[in-house]
Amino acid sequence: MSTIQQLARKTVQALTPYLSARRIGGRGDVWLNANEAPDCSTYQLDSSNLNRYPEFQPPQIINAYAAYAKLNSNQILTTRGADESIEVLIRTFCEAEIDSILICPPTYGMYAISAETCGVGIQQVALQTNFDVDYEAVEAAVLASNGQVKIVFLCAPNNPTGNMLDKQKLAKLLTATAGKALIVADEAYIEFCPELSQTDLIAEHENLVITRTLSKAFALASIRCGFTLAQTSVIEMMGKVIAPYPVPGPVAQIAAQALSSDGLEIMRDRVVVLNNNRQVLANAVRKLDCVTEVFPTTGNFLLVRFKDSAKVFQAFADDGIIMRDFANKPRLENCVRITIGNSDEMSRTLKTLNSL
Ligand SMILES: Cc1ncc(COP(=O)(O)O)c(C=O)c1O
C-alpha cells in the first residue's frame, strides 16, 4: 500500500467496494444484469440556466412525486438515486463507531457498504427459509440492542429474491420499535407491484421511511434520481445532512417530464409489458430440466436456481447475454438473476436455456 493509501481511513483501506453491474462489466449485446429497463424515452432539455445552481429540492419534481405517491410535498426528499438516500439516512441517524444498522440477508448490498464507509456497525437477521422477513427476530434484535440499532433496512421487492413485506407484521414491527429505530422499506421496484406499497403506513408511523427510484420502472437509471418518503420530521433531519445541491438541473428537468401524466402513462405501459415478459419467462423456465427453483415474480427481475449455474452462466456469456451471478452468495448457491428485458431479449434468453 502506498503512503497516500495509508492516509485513508482504516475502514476504507479494508473495504471491498460494491461491485455494481457496470464495474463487473461483461461482453455481449444483451444486458440483463442491472435490473435496468430495456427502452429509453426522449426528453426536452432547456440549457438556458446552466450557469445557475439548481434548487435545493426542485419543486417541480417534489410536487409531482408527492402527487404520484399520494403524500404531501414536505414528506418527500429527492436524492442522487436511492443509493444516496440510503447513505444520507445512515449519516443522519447513526453515530459512527457506536450505532448499527440491521439488514436481512440475502438482500441488496449497498446497505452494508454504506454503513461500512460511515464506520457504522452491521447486525444481521437472516431472512427465513422461504426468504420472508423474520419480523419477530428483527424486533427482538432491535429491542435487545439497547438503542444501538438505529435503522432496519427491509427491501420489497427484495433484491434479489423478490419477496414482499407483510403489511400487518410491518405495522406491528413499526409500533414495537417506535422511538428506537427507523424501519426503511426499500421500494426501488414497487412500480412492478404498486398495490403492495407501504406508503399508506407513513401517516401513522413516524419511524417508517420508504426509498424509491426512477432507475427501474421509469427507465432513468442514467440520471441518478431517487426519493425518500417519510414524515416531515425525518425529511427535515435528512435535509441537514444531504449535499447542498443534490439534484442537477438537467436531472430535475428530465425527472419532471417522467413524472408528468404522460410520463406516468409511459411508465405504467412499460410495467404491463415487462410484467408480461416476466410471466412468460417464469412459466417457460419452470418447465426446464436444468432449473430447480424459481423465486417470486414481483420486480423486473427473476431469480432462478439451476442445477449447475456455472454452466448456465457460461452458456449465456457465450451467446453474448450478460446476467448477474449470485452463486457465490450464502444461501443463493446456483442462483442467477435475470433482468426482464424486451421480448427479443427474453426470446434469446430462452433460446440459450433451451439449448442446454
Ligand atoms: C433494492 C435496490 N435499492 C436501491 C437501488 C439503487 O437505486 P438507484 O439507482 O436509485 O441508486 C437498487 C439498484 O439496483 C436496488 O436494487
The ligand as an ORCA input file, in Angstrom:
! r2SCAN-3c Opt
* xyz 0 1
  C     -33.115     -2.679     -3.923
  C     -32.417     -1.530     -4.533
  N     -32.394     -0.371     -3.883
  C     -31.769      0.701     -4.396
  C     -31.118      0.617     -5.603
  C     -30.378      1.822     -6.108
  O     -31.194      2.599     -6.901
  P     -30.640      3.945     -7.559
  O     -30.278      3.607     -8.973
  O     -31.803      4.874     -7.482
  O     -29.487      4.412     -6.750
  C     -31.108     -0.579     -6.319
  C     -30.394     -0.670     -7.598
  O     -30.230     -1.694     -8.187
  C     -31.769     -1.681     -5.760
  O     -31.778     -2.869     -6.372
*
